[in-house]
Amino acid sequence: MYKNRVILLTALFLLSMGVVSVFALTESNDEYTLKGFYDIYPYVDSNRYTHMKSDEIAVNTQDVNLEYKAISTEIGTVYIDEESLAFQVYNNNEYLWSSTIDYSGEDISESVLYSMRSALNITSFNTNNVNYTIVREHLFTPGTVVNMDETENGFEANIIFGISKIEITMAVSFTIEGIEVEILDEDIIEEGSYKLKSIQVYKDFGSVKNDDVPGYVFIPDGIGALIDYKEDDLGVPNYQKSIYGNPLGFNKESNLYNLVQDGSRLYAPVFGFVHGVDQQGVFANIVSGGEYGNINVYYPSKNRGYMTVFPEFIYRSTYNQPIDQLGNSITLLQDDPNTVNISIMYTFLENENANYVGMAITYRDYLLSLGASYQNVLNSENIPLHLSFLASENKAGMIFTNHIQLTTIEDIINIIDTLKIELSDNIILSINGFTDDGASWEGPLYKKMDKSFGSSAELGQLNEMVESLYLISNHIMVNSTNGRYNRFTELAKKINDQIYIYQNITSEMYLLEYDVVLDNTFESLDELNHLDYDGLALSYLGSTLYGDFSNDKYINDQINIFTDLLDELDKEIALYDSNAYFFPYIDSYFDFPLYSSQFLTFDDTVPFFAIALSNVVDLYSPYANFFPQERDVLLRMIDFHVYPSFVLTEESSKKLKDTNLESIYSSKYDSLKPAVYTYYEFVNNALKYTIDATIINREVIEEGVVRVTYSNDVWIIINYTDVILVFDQHTVEPKSYLVGGTS
């Protein structure tokens, strides 16, 4: 066993790059060391880790099709098939990228082959059919008319599909920034009985036959995932997920908690593919339209033999409309299409940038262009520790409501005072349940702090002790126990006129109309203006997309309205489990995902979002109270540069039994104190050398062993395995790490 919490300088040596400091774990005793923490358990490999990739050279599997039209662009000659609008273009390495397969001699059915060749594949609903039959079309559908005009750096094409007569105009440009595909909402015309359902864009761009080309596809599932090119489809269905999570406005689900995808949804409208690791890659960023998009991965099934990743955009859906109190319903079709203005930017990645790290850095640059900024502020020599204190909770009694006081400001002051002396001076504090409504019943309007929690003077004293103090608030939902709302004029409704319901143990939660959310947020800020706090930790806002159909407002409107709200707030902002459209507006990201959904077909989990947000947003883990195999999770946090987070109370969590928060089964600070100290110091002793630095590279040097490199020349080797690793004559203990570089 290893009982240590201090990283000490163990060696100095000269390399060609200069003096490098190498740090390693050494033993020391600590009264707060968590029992069993240094026991080493077997390493079990799975797709929750990142693996070594083949260095096999990717060679062109296609030649330029001499029947294609050659056009001059900013990036050189591009070859266009005027019939299918497919393109071919060389990158700087003379690697030929193609938006379709080499279809000569392929033993693929004609219908599948035509679909693979086509720039666009669409589906539409036949409204003349009572069941809204779905019709599929591509650019080779009989009767389809394609007119292409060359533009300065690409082409514009007008397509009238043969069956549906739906007309779509698409513009494609080839510039030094990349390949941009645009389809504007105003350039789609439906005049007949067929109504547009979806558009798939360049579905076989970068498509690979079986495993003929080494490499992988990247998808933003959870923190990020890779799928290697392979022969076998494993007998599972193709992958398809909605960007930003399950659509909430088109279902009959009576409890929307059943649709929540915490930690495993698609957090951003991006994807990519690599042909030869560190050789050729393409990163795709859906700049516009992603809120109505899916990301699809087709595996090399028997009828097509190719693997590909591509976007699909949803314009209409069917839904179930209840017609009586017995639960009977009829199927209806969405009248007006979603407003989808498609803009996809495909960026070429080459050489050392042609990998998922290069994709993440490309996305980071995009976020910076939107207004995000590097933090580069070093307030402490220690990493932040996020402590979320639960002040109170309510539950119904026989006659009166039971208010359960779990923590007071005085309790928190005493805890923080000790922590600052013994552990860290860099504490980020958030407080939930600071009103007399209790944590799960309070909101959406916050008027005053509960006197039993403490006074405004005490809160000011507490704020002086910490780096940032957040008040946790929920302005997009109202609890059924709250009588201060109008069910008919303030609750948002689905397309079928039903309200959005989340069922808890003691109550229900309802989503609010957008304008009501704004009113409650600003009024709460006015009511709490006399309190001394730094920011708001807005629960649910970052992860919940829903239509306000009764007011003719939809999820694209919601994103615009709420990003404007965050931009306007004169407070620090923390969001939980947040989607990408809020990334440029937040200071702290709570409940950051650490895994992908680990589907059977996934080969690797990769920290795409951790790299993209490195030194842009402070990232905090899910509550460490509940970590399984905590040592492995903490190593993952070091690997991904994620800071620790705990939910705490002064009183026992047993008092939460039969409340909406009874899932918090361990929160008493006195019981968790050894975990707080042990976990924090384990992570801090690695990441404190990289607080103000940015991740610039990550590589697997052996299976289960990763090296992460930072912009300040510090590197960290993480050993997930249960065996000792010797690296450059230095030992990395099992389930431990080594820090080196210029410190």
C-alpha positions in Angstrom: 0.0 0.0 0.0 1.0 3.6 -0.6 0.1 6.1 2.0 1.2 9.4 0.6 -0.3 12.6 -0.5 2.8 14.7 -1.4 4.6 14.9 -4.7 8.3 15.6 -4.1 11.0 16.5 -6.6 13.0 13.3 -7.1 15.3 14.0 -10.0 16.8 16.7 -12.1 18.4 15.9 -15.4 19.4 17.5 -18.6 17.7 16.8 -21.9 18.1 18.6 -25.2 15.0 20.5 -24.5 16.4 21.9 -21.2 16.1 21.2 -17.5 13.2 19.0 -16.7 11.8 18.5 -13.2 10.4 15.0 -12.6 8.0 14.4 -9.7 6.9 11.1 -8.2 4.7 9.9 -5.4 6.5 9.2 -2.1 5.2 7.8 1.1 4.0 9.9 4.0 1.4 9.5 6.7 -1.7 11.6 7.0 -4.4 11.5 9.6 -7.0 12.1 6.9 -5.8 9.4 4.5 -8.8 7.3 3.4 -8.7 3.7 4.5 -8.1 1.4 1.5 -7.5 4.2 -1.0 -4.0 2.9 -1.8 -5.1 -0.7 -2.2 -4.4 -1.7 -5.8 -7.2 -3.4 -7.7 -6.8 -5.2 -11.1 -6.9 -3.1 -14.2 -9.7 -4.3 -16.4 -9.4 -3.0 -20.0 -12.5 -1.8 -21.8 -13.7 1.0 -24.1 -13.9 3.4 -21.2 -10.1 3.9 -21.8 -8.1 5.1 -24.8 -6.0 2.6 -26.7 -2.9 2.6 -28.8 -3.6 3.0 -32.5 -1.9 1.5 -35.6 0.8 3.6 -37.3 0.0 1.9 -40.6 0.2 4.3 -43.5 -3.1 5.2 -45.1 -2.9 5.1 -48.9 -5.4 6.4 -51.4 -8.1 3.9 -52.3 -9.4 6.2 -55.0 -8.2 8.0 -58.1 -9.6 11.1 -59.5 -12.7 10.3 -61.5 -12.0 11.7 -65.0 -15.7 12.2 -65.6 -15.9 14.8 -62.9 -15.7 18.5 -63.7 -12.6 20.3 -62.5 -13.1 23.7 -60.9 -10.6 26.1 -59.5 -10.9 27.1 -55.8 -8.8 28.7 -53.1 -7.5 25.3 -52.1 -6.7 24.2 -55.6 -8.6 22.1 -58.1 -11.7 20.4 -56.9 -13.4 17.7 -59.0 -17.2 17.8 -59.0 -19.7 15.2 -60.3 -22.5 17.3 -61.7 -24.9 14.4 -61.5 -24.5 13.5 -57.8 -22.7 16.7 -56.6 -20.0 14.5 -55.1 -16.6 16.0 -54.9 -12.9 15.0 -54.7 -10.1 17.2 -53.5 -6.5 16.7 -52.5 -5.2 17.9 -49.2 -1.7 19.3 -48.6 -0.3 15.8 -48.3 -1.7 14.9 -51.7 -4.2 12.6 -50.1 -7.4 12.4 -52.1 -10.6 13.1 -50.0 -13.8 12.0 -51.6 -17.4 12.5 -50.6 -18.4 9.2 -52.0 -16.9 5.7 -52.6 -15.2 4.4 -55.7 -18.3 2.8 -57.0 -16.7 1.1 -60.0 -16.9 -2.7 -59.7 -18.7 -2.6 -56.3 -21.1 -5.4 -55.6 -23.7 -3.1 -54.0 -27.3 -2.9 -55.0 -28.2 0.0 -57.3 -30.4 1.8 -54.8 -27.8 1.6 -52.0 -25.1 2.7 -54.4 -27.1 5.7 -55.7 -27.7 6.7 -52.1 -24.0 6.5 -51.3 -23.1 8.6 -54.3 -25.6 11.4 -53.6 -24.6 14.6 -51.9 -28.1 14.7 -50.3 -30.5 12.0 -49.2 -33.9 13.1 -48.1 -37.0 11.6 -46.6 -40.5 13.1 -46.7 -44.0 12.4 -45.5 -46.7 11.6 -48.0 -49.7 13.5 -46.5 -52.1 11.9 -48.9 -51.6 8.7 -46.9 -53.4 8.5 -43.6 -50.3 6.8 -42.1 -47.9 9.5 -43.4 -45.9 7.1 -45.5 -42.2 8.0 -45.5 -40.6 8.3 -49.0 -36.8 8.2 -49.4 -35.1 10.0 -52.3 -31.6 10.8 -53.5 -30.2 12.6 -56.5 -30.7 9.5 -58.8 -34.4 9.1 -58.0 -36.2 9.1 -61.3 -37.4 12.5 -62.3 -34.9 14.4 -60.1 -33.5 17.5 -61.7 -30.0 18.9 -60.6 -28.8 22.2 -61.9 -25.3 23.2 -60.8 -23.6 26.6 -61.2 -20.0 27.2 -60.5 -19.2 29.9 -57.9 -15.9 31.7 -57.0 -14.7 28.9 -54.7 -17.2 26.1 -55.3 -20.7 25.6 -56.6 -24.3 26.2 -56.0 -26.9 23.5 -56.9 -30.6 23.6 -57.2 -32.3 20.2 -56.8 -35.9 19.2 -57.4 -36.5 15.7 -56.2 -38.4 13.4 -58.6 -41.2 12.0 -56.3 -41.8 14.7 -53.7 -41.0 17.7 -56.0 -39.3 19.2 -52.9 -36.9 21.9 -54.1 -33.6 22.4 -52.2 -30.7 24.8 -53.0 -27.3 23.9 -51.6 -24.1 25.9 -51.7 -20.6 24.3 -51.3 -17.4 26.3 -51.0 -13.8 25.2 -50.8 -11.5 27.7 -49.0 -8.4 27.7 -46.8 -10.8 27.5 -43.7 -12.2 24.2 -45.1 -15.2 22.9 -47.0 -18.5 24.7 -46.1 -21.9 23.2 -46.9 -24.9 25.5 -46.6 -28.6 24.9 -47.0 -30.8 27.8 -45.9 -34.3 27.3 -44.6 -35.6 29.9 -47.1 -34.1 27.9 -49.9 -36.3 24.8 -49.3 -39.7 24.8 -51.2 -42.5 22.3 -50.6 -45.5 22.8 -52.9 -47.2 19.4 -53.1 -48.5 16.8 -50.7 -45.0 15.7 -49.7 -43.6 17.4 -46.6 -39.8 17.3 -45.8 -38.9 15.0 -42.9 -35.0 15.0 -43.0 -31.9 15.7 -45.0 -28.7 13.7 -44.8 -25.6 15.6 -46.0 -22.7 13.9 -47.8 -23.3 10.7 -45.9 -20.3 8.9 -47.4 -17.7 11.6 -47.1 -14.6 9.8 -45.8 -16.4 6.4 -46.0 -14.0 3.4 -45.6 -14.6 -0.1 -46.9 -14.3 -2.5 -44.0 -10.8 -1.9 -42.5 -9.1 -1.1 -45.8 -7.9 2.2 -44.4 -6.4 2.4 -40.8 -8.1 5.0 -38.6 -11.3 5.8 -36.8 -14.4 8.0 -36.6 -14.9 10.4 -33.7 -18.3 11.2 -32.2 -19.1 13.6 -29.3 -20.8 10.9 -27.2 -20.3 11.8 -23.6 -16.8 13.2 -23.2 -15.9 11.7 -26.6 -15.7 8.3 -28.3 -13.8 6.6 -31.2 -14.9 3.8 -33.4 -12.2 2.0 -35.3 -12.7 1.1 -39.0 -13.4 -2.6 -38.9 -14.9 -5.4 -41.0 -17.5 -6.6 -38.6 -20.6 -4.6 -37.7 -21.0 -6.8 -34.6 -24.6 -7.5 -35.5 -25.8 -4.3 -33.9 -28.0 -1.5 -35.4 -26.3 1.6 -36.9 -25.6 4.3 -34.4 -27.9 7.3 -34.3 -28.3 10.0 -31.6 -30.0 13.3 -31.4 -27.5 16.2 -30.8 -28.1 17.7 -27.3 -30.3 14.7 -26.2 -33.7 13.3 -26.7 -36.3 15.7 -28.2 -38.7 16.5 -25.3 -41.5 18.1 -27.2 -42.7 15.2 -29.3 -43.5 12.4 -26.9 -46.2 11.1 -24.5 -43.7 10.4 -21.7 -45.3 11.1 -18.4 -42.0 11.4 -16.6 -39.3 13.1 -18.5 -36.6 11.9 -16.1 -36.9 8.7 -18.2 -35.5 10.6 -21.2 -32.5 12.2 -19.4 -29.1 11.3 -20.8 -26.8 12.6 -18.2 -23.2 12.1 -19.2 -23.9 10.1 -22.4 -25.6 12.4 -24.8 -24.1 14.3 -27.7 -22.9 17.6 -26.1 -21.9 19.4 -29.4 -22.8 19.2 -33.1 -19.4 17.9 -34.2 -17.9 14.7 -35.6 -14.8 13.6 -37.5 -12.8 10.9 -39.2 -9.2 9.9 -39.4 -7.5 8.1 -42.3 -4.2 7.1 -40.8 -3.5 8.4 -37.3 -1.3 11.5 -37.5 -1.7 11.5 -41.2 -5.0 12.6 -42.6 -8.2 13.7 -40.9 -11.4 15.7 -41.2 -13.2 17.5 -38.4 -16.8 18.5 -39.0 -18.4 21.3 -37.1 -22.1 22.0 -37.6 -22.0 25.7 -37.2 -25.7 26.1 -37.6 -28.7 23.8 -37.4 -27.2 21.3 -35.0 -30.1 21.6 -32.5 -32.3 19.8 -35.0 -29.6 17.3 -36.0 -28.6 13.7 -35.5 -25.2 12.1 -35.8 -25.3 8.8 -37.6 -22.6 6.1 -37.9 -23.3 3.3 -40.4 -21.3 0.2 -39.8 -19.9 -2.1 -42.7 -23.0 -4.2 -43.0 -23.5 -6.9 -45.7 -25.5 -4.6 -48.0 -23.0 -1.8 -48.1 -19.6 -2.9 -46.7 -18.6 0.6 -45.7 -18.3 2.5 -42.4 -19.2 6.2 -42.3 -20.2 9.1 -40.0 -22.5 11.9 -41.1 -25.2 14.4 -40.0 -28.9 14.2 -40.5 -31.2 17.2 -40.0 -34.8 16.8 -38.8 -37.5 19.2 -40.3 -40.7 17.4 -39.2 -41.8 14.7 -36.9 -45.0 12.9 -36.2 -46.4 12.9 -32.7 -49.2 11.3 -30.6 -52.1 13.6 -29.8 -54.3 12.4 -26.9 -58.0 12.4 -27.7 -59.6 11.3 -24.5 -59.0 10.7 -20.8 -58.5 6.9 -21.4 -55.1 7.4 -23.0 -56.2 6.9 -26.6 -54.4 9.0 -29.2 -54.0 9.7 -32.9 -50.9 10.3 -34.9 -50.5 13.7 -36.3 -47.8 15.4 -38.4 -46.0 18.6 -37.4 -47.5 21.4 -39.5 -44.7 23.8 -39.9 -41.2 22.6 -40.4 -38.4 23.3 -37.9 -36.3 26.3 -38.9 -33.1 24.7 -39.9 -30.3 26.7 -41.5 -27.6 24.1 -42.2 -24.0 25.2 -42.1 -21.3 22.6 -41.8 -17.6 23.4 -41.8 -15.3 20.5 -42.7 -11.7 21.2 -41.7 -8.7 19.2 -43.0 -6.3 18.0 -40.4 -2.9 16.8 -41.4 0.2 15.1 -39.8 0.4 15.5 -36.0 -3.0 17.3 -36.0 -4.8 14.4 -37.7 -6.3 12.8 -34.6 -8.9 13.5 -31.9 -6.6 15.9 -30.1 -6.3 18.0 -33.3 -10.1 18.0 -33.6 -10.5 19.2 -30.0 -7.9 22.0 -30.5 -9.7 23.0 -33.7 -13.0 23.2 -31.7 -11.3 25.1 -28.9 -10.2 27.7 -31.5 -13.8 27.9 -32.8 -15.1 28.5 -29.2 -12.5 31.3 -28.8 -13.7 32.9 -32.0 -17.2 33.0 -30.4 -16.1 35.0 -27.4 -14.7 32.3 -25.0 -11.3 33.3 -23.6 -8.4 31.7 -21.9 -8.4 32.2 -18.2 -4.7 32.6 -17.6 -5.3 33.8 -14.1 -3.4 32.1 -11.3 -5.1 33.0 -8.0 -3.6 30.2 -6.1 -0.9 27.6 -6.2 -3.5 24.9 -5.7 -6.3 23.7 -8.0 -9.9 24.7 -7.1 -12.0 22.4 -4.9 -15.8 22.7 -5.5 -17.9 22.1 -2.3 -21.6 22.2 -2.8 -23.4 22.6 0.5 -27.0 21.5 0.9 -28.6 23.9 3.3 -32.1 22.5 3.6 -34.8 20.4 2.1 -38.6 20.1 2.5 -41.0 17.2 2.6 -44.7 17.0 3.2 -45.9 16.3 6.7 -49.3 15.1 7.9 -50.6 18.7 8.1 -47.6 21.0 7.7 -44.5 21.0 5.6 -41.4 19.7 7.3 -38.4 22.0 6.8 -35.2 20.0 7.2 -32.2 22.2 8.1 -29.0 20.3 7.1 -26.4 23.0 7.2 -26.1 26.6 8.3 -23.7 29.3 7.2 -21.9 29.1 10.5 -21.3 25.4 9.9 -19.8 26.2 6.5 -17.6 28.9 7.9 -16.2 26.5 10.4 -15.5 23.9 7.8 -14.0 26.3 5.3 -11.8 27.9 8.0 -10.3 24.5 8.8 -9.9 23.5 5.1 -8.1 26.7 4.3 -5.5 26.0 7.0 -5.1 22.3 6.4 -5.9 21.7 2.7 -6.4 24.5 0.2 -6.9 28.2 -0.2 -8.7 27.7 -3.5 -12.3 26.8 -2.7 -15.3 27.2 -4.9 -18.5 27.1 -3.0 -22.1 26.6 -4.1 -25.1 26.6 -1.9 -28.4 24.8 -2.5 -31.6 25.2 -0.5 -30.8 28.6 0.9 -34.5 29.6 1.1 -37.2 28.2 3.4 -38.6 26.1 0.4 -35.7 23.7 0.6 -33.5 22.6 -2.2 -35.9 20.6 -4.4 -39.0 22.7 -3.8 -37.5 26.2 -4.2 -37.6 28.4 -7.2 -38.2 29.5 -9.9 -38.4 32.9 -8.0 -36.0 33.4 -5.1 -37.0 36.3 -2.8 -35.0 35.9 0.4 -32.5 33.8 2.3 -33.9 31.6 5.1 -33.1 33.1 8.5 -32.5 29.6 9.9 -29.7 29.2 7.4 -28.0 32.4 8.4 -27.8 36.2 8.0 -26.7 38.3 5.0 -23.7 39.4 7.1 -22.6 35.8 7.7 -22.9 35.2 3.9 -20.7 38.1 3.2 -18.2 36.8 5.7 -18.3 33.4 4.0 -17.8 35.0 0.6 -14.6 36.6 1.8 -13.2 33.2 2.7 -13.6 31.5 -0.7 -12.6 32.2 -4.3 -16.2 32.1 -5.6 -19.5 31.7 -4.0 -22.4 30.5 -6.1 -26.1 30.4 -5.2 -27.8 27.4 -6.8 -31.0 28.3 -8.5 -33.5 26.7 -10.9 -35.5 29.2 -13.0 -36.7 26.9 -15.8 -38.8 24.7 -13.6 -41.5 25.1 -11.0 -42.3 22.6 -8.3 -45.9 21.3 -7.9 -45.8 22.3 -4.2 -45.2 25.9 -5.2 -48.6 27.7 -5.4 -47.1 30.8 -7.0 -47.6 29.8 -10.6 -50.4 29.7 -13.1 -50.8 26.3 -14.7 -52.5 27.7 -17.7 -50.4 30.7 -18.6 -46.9 30.0 -17.3 -46.2 26.3 -18.0 -44.5 25.4 -21.3 -46.3 22.9 -23.5 -45.3 20.2 -25.9 -46.6 20.1 -29.5 -49.5 18.0 -28.3 -50.5 20.6 -25.7 -49.4 18.5 -22.8 -47.2 20.1 -20.2 -43.6 18.9 -19.5 -43.6 16.8 -16.3 -40.7 15.5 -14.2 -41.9 13.2 -11.4 -40.0 13.2 -8.1 -40.7 11.2 -4.9 -42.7 13.9 -3.2 -43.7 16.2 -6.0 -43.6 17.0 -9.7 -41.6 19.6 -11.7 -42.9 21.5 -14.7 -41.0 23.3 -17.4 -41.8 27.0 -17.7 -42.4 29.2 -20.7 -39.3 31.1 -21.9 -40.6 34.5 -20.9 -41.5 33.3 -17.5 -37.9 32.0 -17.1 -36.5 35.4 -18.0 -38.9 37.2 -15.6 -38.1 34.9 -12.7 -34.3 35.1 -13.3 -34.2 38.9 -13.4 -36.6 39.3 -10.5 -34.6 36.9 -8.4 -31.5 38.9 -9.1 -33.3 42.0 -7.9 -34.6 40.3 -4.8 -31.2 38.9 -3.9 -29.3 42.0 -4.7 -28.5 42.8 -1.1 -26.7 39.5 -0.6 -22.9 39.2 -1.1 -22.3 36.4 -3.6 -20.3 36.0 -6.8 -22.5 34.0 -9.2 -25.4 31.8 -10.0 -25.1 28.0 -10.5 -28.1 27.5 -12.8 -29.4 23.9 -12.5 -31.0 22.2 -15.6 -30.6 25.3 -17.8 -27.5 23.9 -19.5 -28.9 20.5 -20.4 -32.6 21.0 -21.0 -33.9 21.8 -24.5 -37.6 22.0 -24.9 -40.1 23.8 -27.2 -42.5 26.4 -25.9 -45.1 25.4 -28.5 -48.1 27.3 -27.1 -46.1 30.6 -27.7 -44.8 29.5 -31.1 -41.2 29.4 -29.8 -38.9 26.4 -30.4 -35.5 25.1 -29.4 -33.6 27.3 -31.8 -35.4 30.3 -30.1 -34.6 28.9 -26.7 -30.9 28.7 -27.4 -30.9 32.3 -28.7 -33.0 33.6 -25.8 -31.0 31.9 -23.0 -27.6 32.7 -24.5 -28.6 36.3 -24.5 -29.7 35.9 -20.9 -26.3 34.5 -19.9 -24.5 37.2 -21.8 -26.5 39.9 -20.0 -26.1 38.6 -16.5 -23.5 40.5 -14.5 -22.5 37.5 -12.4 -20.2 34.5 -12.7 -22.1 31.6 -14.3 -21.9 27.9 -13.5 -23.9 25.4 -15.4 -24.4 21.7 -14.8 -23.9 19.0 -17.5 -24.0 21.8 -20.1 -24.5 21.6 -23.9 -22.0 23.3 -26.2 -24.1 26.3 -27.1 -23.4 27.8 -23.6 -19.7 27.0 -23.5 -18.6 30.6 -24.4 -20.7 32.1 -21.6 -19.8 30.0 -18.5 -17.1 30.3 -15.9 -17.5 26.9 -14.2 -18.8 23.6 -15.6 -20.2 21.4 -12.8 -21.0 17.7 -13.3 -18.7 17.4 -16.2 -19.0 14.0 -18.0 -16.1 11.6 -17.6 -17.2 8.8 -19.8 -18.9 8.0 -23.1 -22.0 5.8 -23.3 -19.6 2.9 -24.0 -21.8 1.3 -26.7 -20.6 -2.1 -27.8 -19.2 -0.8 -31.1 -17.1 1.9 -29.4 -13.4 1.2 -29.1 -12.2 4.1 -27.1 -13.3 6.9 -24.7 -11.4 10.1 -25.4 -11.4 13.5 -23.5 -12.4 15.6 -26.5 -14.4 18.1 -24.5 -11.8 18.2 -21.7 -9.1 19.2 -24.2 -11.4 21.6 -26.1 -12.3 23.4 -22.8 -8.8 23.2 -21.3 -8.0 26.6 -19.6 -11.1 28.1 -21.1 -13.7 26.8 -18.6 -13.0 25.3 -15.1 -14.3 21.7 -15.2 -15.6 20.0 -12.1 -16.4 16.3 -11.7 -19.7 14.8 -10.7 -19.9 14.6 -6.9 -17.0 12.5 -5.7 -19.1 11.2 -2.7 -20.5 8.5 -5.0 -17.4 7.5 -7.0 -17.1 3.7 -7.7 -13.5 2.6 -7.7 -12.5 6.1 -6.7 -8.8 5.7 -7.5 -9.5 5.0 -11.2 -11.9 7.9 -11.4 -9.4 10.3 -9.8 -6.7 9.2 -12.3 -9.2 9.9 -15.1 -9.8 13.4 -13.6 -6.0 14.0 -13.7 -5.9 12.7 -17.2 -8.7 15.0 -18.3 -7.8 18.0 -16.1 -11.0 17.9 -14.1 -11.3 19.3 -10.6 -12.9 17.5 -7.7 -16.4 18.3 -6.4 -18.4 17.1 -3.3 -21.9 17.7 -2.1 -21.8 18.1 1.7 -24.1 18.7 4.7 -23.4 19.2 8.4 -26.2 16.9 9.4 -26.6 13.2 8.4 -28.0 12.5 5.0 -30.4 10.1 6.7 -32.6 13.1 7.2 -33.1 13.2 3.4 -35.0 9.9 3.5 -38.4 10.2 1.8 -37.5 13.5 0.2 -36.7 14.2 -3.5 -33.0 14.1 -2.5 -32.9 10.7 -0.8 -30.5 9.5 -3.5 -27.8 11.6 -1.7 -27.1 8.7 0.7 -23.7 10.1 1.9 -23.1 13.8 2.5 -22.2 14.4 6.2 -18.9 16.3 6.2 -17.4 14.6 9.2 -17.9 11.2 7.5 -16.6 12.4 4.2 -13.6 14.5 5.5 -11.0 11.7 4.8 -12.3 11.4 1.2 -12.3 15.2 0.7 -8.6 15.4 1.9 -7.4 12.3 0.1 -9.1 12.8 -3.2 -8.2 16.5 -3.4 -4.6 16.0 -2.6 -4.2 13.1 -5.0 -5.5 15.3 -7.9 -4.0 18.6 -6.7 -0.5 17.1 -6.5 -0.7 16.5 -10.2 -2.8 19.3 -11.7 -1.4 22.2 -9.6 1.5 22.4 -12.0 -0.9 23.0 -14.9 -3.5 25.3 -13.5 -3.0 28.1 -16.0 -1.9 25.9 -18.9 -3.7 24.3 -21.9 -3.6 20.7 -23.0 -1.8 20.5 -26.3 -1.3 16.7 -26.7 -2.4 13.4 -25.3 -0.9 10.0 -26.3 -1.1 6.4 -25.2 2.4 5.2 -24.7 1.4 1.7 -23.5 -2.0 0.1 -23.1 -3.4 1.6 -19.9 -0.7 4.4 -19.8 -1.3 7.9 -21.1 0.9 11.0 -21.3 -0.7 14.4 -21.3 1.3 17.4 -22.4 0.6 21.1 -21.5 1.4 24.4 -23.0 3.8 25.2 -20.1 5.9 22.2 -21.1 4.7 20.1 -18.1 3.6 16.6 -18.8 1.8 14.0 -16.7 2.0 10.3 -17.2 -1.1 8.4 -15.9 -0.7 4.7 -15.1 -4.2 3.1 -15.0 -2.7 -0.4 -14.8 -2.0 -2.5 -11.8 1.7 -2.9 -12.6 4.7 -0.7 -12.1 5.8 1.3 -15.2 9.3 2.3 -15.8 9.5 5.4 -18.0 12.8 7.1 -18.9 14.4 5.4 -15.9 11.7 6.7 -13.6 9.1 4.5 -11.9 5.4 5.1 -12.1 3.6 3.1 -9.4 0.4 1.2 -10.2 -2.8 3.3 -10.4 -0.6 6.4 -10.0 1.1 9.2 -12.0 4.3 11.0 -12.7 4.6 14.7 -13.3 7.6 16.1 -15.2 8.7 18.9 -17.5 9.5 22.6 -16.9 7.8 23.5 -13.6 
